[in-house]
Amino acid sequence: MSFIVNPYQVQAASSCPYPTDGAITQIGTYSTTAAWNPAYGLFGYSVSGSIYSLGTIGLQITGIQIQASGYTGGYTFLNQEVWIGQISNSTFPTSTPQVNFSDLTFTVPLTKVKSSFTYTPVNNTWQTITFDTPYCYNGTGFTLLVWRSYDGSWASGYGNVDVANVVSKNMYAGSDAGYPTGTGTRTNYPMLIKIIT
């Protein structure tokens, strides 16, 4: 299995100057649910990206929480990755955004914060995804959170996660032939998250 590496991504830094306090802060307001965030069970491989405004104060983000619903008990996604970067774009600029995010202007390249893990959704619960290495948000621009699924096979019984409703803040793509390339689909439904600092 090959993993995509491109100039818009780097590995996680080993240290962060900002303190942690264990705070959990919701980013956005609940609107509805969507199946393509964070990983799309209809496809063997998928990617989703959401854009957030996190404010102007530097943060050390140690993880996120997301809330799923409608999954069959025991449903799992294998070989998942989470990446975070900072961009000057407040939205995805086209209705068919680039899967490698080359149509965005990065101020801080995408950084892998969670490597090759198994995601087992727990319905109607804010589920914690603890990062392997904390992400240092420097308090500037907009934050892009990318979830990549290299599971390799689709399965019935997939559900949804909570999302907000903000114009052009989300994208996704899926494929059964391998990790998606080319372009994806822009939506108004960024994944609703809580950040842990």
Solvent accessible surface area in square Angstrom, and as a share of the most:
residue,aa,sasa,rsa
1,M,137,0.61
2,S,90,0.58
3,F,95,0.39
4,I,63,0.32
5,V,118,0.68
6,N,20,0.10
7,P,123,0.77
8,Y,71,0.27
9,Q,13,0.06
10,V,72,0.41
11,Q,122,0.54
12,A,31,0.24
13,A,63,0.49
14,S,115,0.74
15,S,91,0.59
16,C,29,0.17
17,P,113,0.71
18,Y,63,0.24
19,P,118,0.74
20,T,71,0.41
21,D,114,0.59
22,G,53,0.51
23,A,42,0.33
24,I,90,0.46
25,T,67,0.39
26,Q,76,0.34
27,I,28,0.14
28,G,45,0.43
29,T,105,0.61
30,Y,114,0.43
31,S,48,0.31
32,T,53,0.31
33,T,49,0.28
34,A,6,0.04
35,A,21,0.16
36,W,51,0.18
37,N,0,0.00
38,P,0,0.00
39,A,0,0.00
40,Y,32,0.12
41,G,1,0.01
42,L,72,0.36
43,F,61,0.25
44,G,1,0.01
45,Y,31,0.12
46,S,2,0.01
47,V,1,0.01
48,S,4,0.03
49,G,1,0.01
50,S,3,0.02
51,I,3,0.02
52,Y,13,0.05
53,S,73,0.47
54,L,24,0.12
55,G,39,0.37
56,T,123,0.72
57,I,132,0.67
58,G,20,0.19
59,L,41,0.20
60,Q,27,0.12
61,I,2,0.01
62,T,36,0.21
63,G,0,0.00
64,I,1,0.00
65,Q,22,0.10
66,I,1,0.00
67,Q,39,0.17
68,A,1,0.01
69,S,26,0.17
70,G,59,0.57
71,Y,11,0.04
72,T,84,0.49
73,G,74,0.71
74,G,61,0.59
75,Y,23,0.09
76,T,59,0.34
77,F,7,0.03
78,L,87,0.43
79,N,49,0.25
80,Q,0,0.00
81,E,9,0.04
82,V,0,0.00
83,W,5,0.02
84,I,3,0.02
85,G,0,0.00
86,Q,1,0.00
87,I,0,0.00
88,S,63,0.41
89,N,33,0.17
90,S,50,0.32
91,T,46,0.26
92,F,1,0.00
93,P,65,0.41
94,T,64,0.37
95,S,70,0.45
96,T,75,0.44
97,P,1,0.00
98,Q,63,0.28
99,V,4,0.03
100,N,56,0.29
101,F,1,0.00
102,S,43,0.28
103,D,44,0.23
104,L,8,0.04
105,T,80,0.46
106,F,38,0.16
107,T,79,0.46
108,V,39,0.22
109,P,52,0.33
110,L,0,0.00
111,T,11,0.07
112,K,40,0.17
113,V,2,0.01
114,K,35,0.15
115,S,52,0.34
116,S,71,0.46
117,F,27,0.11
118,T,74,0.43
119,Y,2,0.01
120,T,50,0.29
121,P,12,0.07
122,V,73,0.42
123,N,54,0.27
124,N,115,0.59
125,T,63,0.37
126,W,66,0.23
127,Q,34,0.15
128,T,64,0.37
129,I,10,0.05
130,T,83,0.48
131,F,12,0.05
132,D,88,0.46
133,T,34,0.20
134,P,49,0.31
135,Y,8,0.03
136,C,36,0.21
137,Y,0,0.00
138,N,67,0.34
139,G,6,0.06
140,T,73,0.42
141,G,41,0.39
142,F,54,0.23
143,T,4,0.02
144,L,0,0.00
145,L,5,0.03
146,V,0,0.00
147,W,1,0.00
148,R,2,0.01
149,S,3,0.02
150,Y,1,0.01
151,D,25,0.13
152,G,31,0.30
153,S,76,0.49
154,W,130,0.46
155,A,49,0.38
156,S,85,0.55
157,G,27,0.26
158,Y,64,0.24
159,G,4,0.04
160,N,45,0.23
161,V,0,0.00
162,D,12,0.06
163,V,0,0.00
164,A,6,0.04
165,N,87,0.45
166,V,63,0.36
167,V,104,0.60
168,S,11,0.07
169,K,27,0.12
170,N,0,0.00
171,M,0,0.00
172,Y,46,0.18
173,A,11,0.08
174,G,26,0.25
175,S,26,0.17
176,D,89,0.46
177,A,105,0.82
178,G,21,0.20
179,Y,26,0.10
180,P,8,0.05
181,T,107,0.62
182,G,45,0.43
183,T,68,0.39
184,G,11,0.10
185,T,64,0.37
186,R,77,0.28
187,T,18,0.10
188,N,60,0.31
189,Y,67,0.25
190,P,5,0.03
191,M,3,0.02
192,L,2,0.01
193,I,3,0.02
194,K,41,0.17
195,I,8,0.04
196,I,26,0.13
197,T,13,0.08
